[in-house]
Amino acid sequence: MKVLGFTVTPEIEAACLVRMRRGWFTAAQLADEVWVAPRATYDISYRVADRLIQRERKTGNIKRFGKGWKWK
């Protein structure tokens, strides 16, 4: 996946999915997983988190839970 010219590696995506499956989460927590990557900026981190949340919500893997999300 490419976001704003930044290539999201499978390792970054896997780290985000692990965080999603751990329990309740927010976009900010997912963005923290992306932030550790070289060249990742604030905008890129949040956009990657947003795209992953959209993808998993559309496939039915997550649902809203309070102010965040929860894996079903």
CYANA upper distance limits for C-alpha pairs under 8 A (distance plus 0.5 A):
  1 MET  CA      7 THR  CA      6.47
  1 MET  CA      8 VAL  CA      5.89
  1 MET  CA      9 THR  CA      8.13
  2 LYS  CA      6 PHE  CA      5.91
  2 LYS  CA      7 THR  CA      4.99
  2 LYS  CA      8 VAL  CA      6.44
  3 VAL  CA      7 THR  CA      6.94
  3 VAL  CA      8 VAL  CA      7.75
  3 VAL  CA     44 ILE  CA      7.07
  3 VAL  CA     47 ARG  CA      7.63
  3 VAL  CA     48 VAL  CA      7.15
  4 LEU  CA     44 ILE  CA      7.15
  6 PHE  CA     39 ARG  CA      8.25
  6 PHE  CA     40 ALA  CA      7.89
  6 PHE  CA     44 ILE  CA      7.93
  8 VAL  CA     12 ILE  CA      6.85
  8 VAL  CA     13 GLU  CA      7.35
  8 VAL  CA     48 VAL  CA      8.37
  9 THR  CA     13 GLU  CA      6.93
 10 PRO  CA     14 ALA  CA      6.45
 11 GLU  CA     15 ALA  CA      6.65
 12 ILE  CA     16 CYS  CA      6.84
 12 ILE  CA     33 GLU  CA      7.60
 12 ILE  CA     34 VAL  CA      6.64
 12 ILE  CA     37 ALA  CA      8.14
 13 GLU  CA     17 LEU  CA      6.76
 14 ALA  CA     18 VAL  CA      6.66
 15 ALA  CA     19 ARG  CA      6.80
 15 ALA  CA     33 GLU  CA      7.06
 16 CYS  CA     20 MET  CA      6.71
 16 CYS  CA     30 LEU  CA      6.22
 16 CYS  CA     33 GLU  CA      6.61
 16 CYS  CA     34 VAL  CA      8.06
 16 CYS  CA     49 ALA  CA      8.41
 17 LEU  CA     21 ARG  CA      6.78
 18 VAL  CA     22 ARG  CA      6.88
 19 ARG  CA     23 GLY  CA      8.04
 19 ARG  CA     25 PHE  CA      8.02
 19 ARG  CA     30 LEU  CA      7.51
 20 MET  CA     24 TRP  CA      7.80
 20 MET  CA     25 PHE  CA      6.84
 20 MET  CA     30 LEU  CA      8.25
 20 MET  CA     70 LYS  CA      7.67
 20 MET  CA     71 TRP  CA      6.83
 21 ARG  CA     70 LYS  CA      8.30
 21 ARG  CA     71 TRP  CA      6.16
 23 GLY  CA     70 LYS  CA      6.36
 23 GLY  CA     71 TRP  CA      6.93
 24 TRP  CA     65 PHE  CA      7.80
 24 TRP  CA     68 GLY  CA      7.22
 24 TRP  CA     69 TRP  CA      6.20
 24 TRP  CA     70 LYS  CA      5.16
 24 TRP  CA     71 TRP  CA      7.81
 25 PHE  CA     29 GLN  CA      6.84
 25 PHE  CA     30 LEU  CA      8.07
 25 PHE  CA     68 GLY  CA      6.05
 25 PHE  CA     69 TRP  CA      5.86
 25 PHE  CA     70 LYS  CA      6.87
 26 THR  CA     30 LEU  CA      7.18
 26 THR  CA     67 LYS  CA      7.96
 26 THR  CA     68 GLY  CA      5.12
 26 THR  CA     69 TRP  CA      6.59
 27 ALA  CA     31 ALA  CA      6.57
 27 ALA  CA     46 TYR  CA      7.37
 27 ALA  CA     49 ALA  CA      6.13
 27 ALA  CA     50 ASP  CA      7.12
 27 ALA  CA     53 ILE  CA      8.20
 27 ALA  CA     68 GLY  CA      7.97
 28 ALA  CA     32 ASP  CA      6.79
 28 ALA  CA     46 TYR  CA      7.51
 28 ALA  CA     49 ALA  CA      8.23
 29 GLN  CA     33 GLU  CA      7.34
 30 LEU  CA     34 VAL  CA      7.24
 30 LEU  CA     45 SER  CA      8.45
 30 LEU  CA     46 TYR  CA      8.31
 30 LEU  CA     49 ALA  CA      5.95
 31 ALA  CA     35 TRP  CA      6.52
 31 ALA  CA     42 TYR  CA      8.46
 31 ALA  CA     45 SER  CA      5.16
 31 ALA  CA     46 TYR  CA      5.64
 31 ALA  CA     48 VAL  CA      7.71
 31 ALA  CA     49 ALA  CA      5.96
 32 ASP  CA     36 VAL  CA      7.51
 32 ASP  CA     45 SER  CA      7.77
 34 VAL  CA     40 ALA  CA      7.45
 34 VAL  CA     45 SER  CA      5.82
 34 VAL  CA     48 VAL  CA      8.03
 34 VAL  CA     49 ALA  CA      8.34
 35 TRP  CA     40 ALA  CA      6.09
 35 TRP  CA     41 THR  CA      7.21
 35 TRP  CA     42 TYR  CA      7.66
 35 TRP  CA     45 SER  CA      6.20
 36 VAL  CA     40 ALA  CA      7.78
 40 ALA  CA     44 ILE  CA      6.48
 40 ALA  CA     45 SER  CA      6.82
 41 THR  CA     45 SER  CA      6.53
 42 TYR  CA     46 TYR  CA      6.87
 43 ASP  CA     47 ARG  CA      6.64
 44 ILE  CA     48 VAL  CA      6.58
 45 SER  CA     49 ALA  CA      6.79
 46 TYR  CA     50 ASP  CA      6.56
 47 ARG  CA     51 ARG  CA      6.65
 48 VAL  CA     52 LEU  CA      6.71
 49 ALA  CA     53 ILE  CA      6.66
 50 ASP  CA     54 GLN  CA      6.63
 51 ARG  CA     55 ARG  CA      6.62
 52 LEU  CA     56 GLU  CA      6.63
 53 ILE  CA     57 ARG  CA      6.42
 53 ILE  CA     62 ILE  CA      8.38
 54 GLN  CA     58 LYS  CA      6.63
 55 ARG  CA     59 THR  CA      6.93
 56 GLU  CA     60 GLY  CA      6.73
 56 GLU  CA     61 ASN  CA      5.82
 56 GLU  CA     62 ILE  CA      6.50
 57 ARG  CA     61 ASN  CA      6.37
 57 ARG  CA     62 ILE  CA      5.66
 57 ARG  CA     63 LYS  CA      6.96
 60 GLY  CA     72 LYS  CA      8.47
 61 ASN  CA     71 TRP  CA      6.39
 61 ASN  CA     72 LYS  CA      6.17
 62 ILE  CA     69 TRP  CA      6.95
 62 ILE  CA     70 LYS  CA      5.93
 62 ILE  CA     71 TRP  CA      4.86
 62 ILE  CA     72 LYS  CA      5.86
 63 LYS  CA     69 TRP  CA      6.10
 63 LYS  CA     70 LYS  CA      6.06
 63 LYS  CA     71 TRP  CA      7.11
 63 LYS  CA     72 LYS  CA      7.24
 64 ARG  CA     68 GLY  CA      6.51
 64 ARG  CA     69 TRP  CA      5.02
 64 ARG  CA     70 LYS  CA      6.83
 65 PHE  CA     69 TRP  CA      5.35
 65 PHE  CA     70 LYS  CA      6.27
